[in-house]
């Protein structure tokens, strides 16, 4: 178990998601990531970005395989993800920095059929651009790792 955790932590913290435009190998049918509706928010007083405008979207992932997968993060609802943006569909993807720290990170087993939803926000200056979310994961035994990538959507508030 410790070996699996270490491999996954190295995959995420040491290797992070694949560079923009080059998703890691996908393991067919293992994990599905989707981006939901967006809404405008204003960063609250006292936060590092107080008063700035953001657009947050719900993001869901589901284990669609017949075996457990492992993700790393602070919780099942706060996984370490990659975010890429691009202004136009014919432009290359650009990494958006997510700034994770490994302190408190754990590996979480996601059983077959289980789904989780979480929220992430991007600054309003990205409104109208496409973005996608990638979620690295591992399979039992640490023999395979992959990265599930959502279909791209335009960043906008409904």
C-alpha positions in Angstrom: 0.0 0.0 0.0 2.8 2.4 0.9 4.4 1.7 -2.5 1.2 2.5 -4.4 0.9 5.8 -2.4 4.5 6.7 -3.1 4.2 5.9 -6.8 1.1 8.0 -7.1 2.6 10.9 -5.1 5.6 10.9 -7.4 3.4 10.8 -10.4 1.5 13.8 -9.2 3.9 15.9 -7.2 7.2 15.0 -9.0 5.8 14.5 -12.4 2.5 16.5 -12.3 0.1 16.1 -15.2 1.5 15.8 -18.7 2.6 19.0 -20.3 -0.2 21.0 -22.0 -1.3 19.5 -25.3 0.2 16.1 -24.4 -2.1 14.2 -22.1 -0.7 11.2 -20.4 -1.8 7.8 -21.6 -5.5 7.2 -21.2 -6.7 3.9 -19.8 -9.9 3.3 -21.7 -13.0 3.5 -19.6 -11.2 3.9 -16.2 -12.2 7.5 -15.2 -14.5 10.1 -16.8 -14.1 13.8 -16.0 -16.8 16.4 -16.9 -17.1 20.1 -16.4 -20.5 21.5 -15.3 -22.1 25.0 -15.3 -20.2 28.1 -14.3 -21.0 31.1 -12.2 -19.4 34.4 -11.4 -18.0 35.0 -7.9 -16.1 37.8 -6.2 -13.2 36.7 -4.0 -14.1 37.4 -0.4 -12.4 40.1 1.8 -9.3 38.8 3.5 -8.5 36.4 0.7 -5.3 36.7 -1.3 -7.3 37.9 -4.3 -10.0 39.9 -2.4 -12.4 41.7 -4.6 -11.3 40.1 -7.8 -13.8 38.4 -10.1 -13.7 34.7 -10.9 -15.7 32.2 -12.8 -16.1 28.9 -11.0 -17.3 25.6 -12.5 -18.3 22.3 -11.0 -16.2 19.4 -12.1 -17.2 15.8 -11.7 -15.3 12.6 -12.1 -16.6 9.0 -12.0 -14.8 5.7 -12.0 -16.5 3.9 -14.9 -14.3 0.8 -14.7 -14.8 -2.5 -12.9 -11.8 -1.9 -10.7 -10.9 0.7 -8.1 -8.6 3.6 -9.2 -6.5 5.8 -7.0 -6.3 9.6 -7.0 -4.2 11.9 -5.0 -5.3 15.1 -3.3 -6.5 16.6 -0.1 -9.8 14.7 -0.3 -11.9 12.9 -2.9 -13.5 16.3 -3.5 -10.2 18.1 -3.7 -8.0 16.1 -6.0 -4.8 17.3 -7.6 -5.8 18.3 -11.1 -4.3 20.0 -14.0 -6.0 22.8 -15.8 -5.2 24.0 -19.3 -6.6 26.9 -21.2 -6.5 28.2 -24.8 -7.9 31.3 -26.4 -8.9 29.6 -29.7 -9.6 26.0 -30.7 -6.7 26.0 -33.1 -4.1 27.2 -30.5 -2.0 25.0 -28.3 -3.1 24.3 -24.7 -1.4 26.4 -21.9 -1.0 25.1 -18.4 -2.8 27.1 -15.8 -0.8 27.0 -12.5 -2.7 25.2 -9.7 -0.1 25.5 -7.0 -0.6 22.4 -5.0 1.5 21.6 -1.9 2.0 18.0 -1.0 1.4 18.6 2.7 -1.7 16.7 3.8 -2.0 14.9 0.5 -3.3 11.4 0.5 -4.1 8.7 -2.0 -7.8 7.9 -2.2 -9.4 4.8 -3.5 -12.3 5.5 -5.9 -14.4 2.3 -6.1 -16.2 1.3 -9.4 -19.2 3.5 -10.0 -18.3 6.1 -7.4 -18.4 9.8 -8.4 -17.3 13.0 -6.8 -17.9 16.7 -7.6 -15.8 19.7 -6.7 -15.5 23.3 -7.6 -12.5 25.2 -9.2 -12.4 28.8 -10.4 -10.4 30.7 -13.0 -9.9 34.5 -13.1 -12.6 36.4 -15.1 -9.9 37.4 -17.7 -10.1 33.8 -19.1 -13.9 34.2 -19.8 -14.7 33.0 -23.3 -11.6 30.8 -23.5 -11.7 27.1 -23.6 -10.4 25.1 -20.7 -10.1 21.5 -19.8 -9.3 19.6 -16.6 -7.0 16.6 -16.3 -7.0 14.1 -13.4 -4.1 11.8 -13.0 -4.9 8.4 -11.5 -3.4 5.0 -10.9 -4.7 1.4 -10.9 -4.2 -1.2 -8.2 -0.7 -2.5 -7.8 0.8 0.7 -9.2 1.4 -1.0 -12.6 -0.4 1.5 -14.7 -1.1 5.1 -14.4 -3.1 7.4 -16.7 -4.8 10.7 -16.9 -8.4 11.4 -17.6 -9.0 14.6 -19.5 -12.4 16.4 -19.7 -13.8 17.5 -23.0 -13.0 21.3 -23.4 -15.6 23.8 -22.5 -15.8 27.6 -22.8 -15.3 29.4 -19.5 -18.5 31.3 -18.8 -21.0 32.1 -16.1 -24.6 30.9 -16.6 
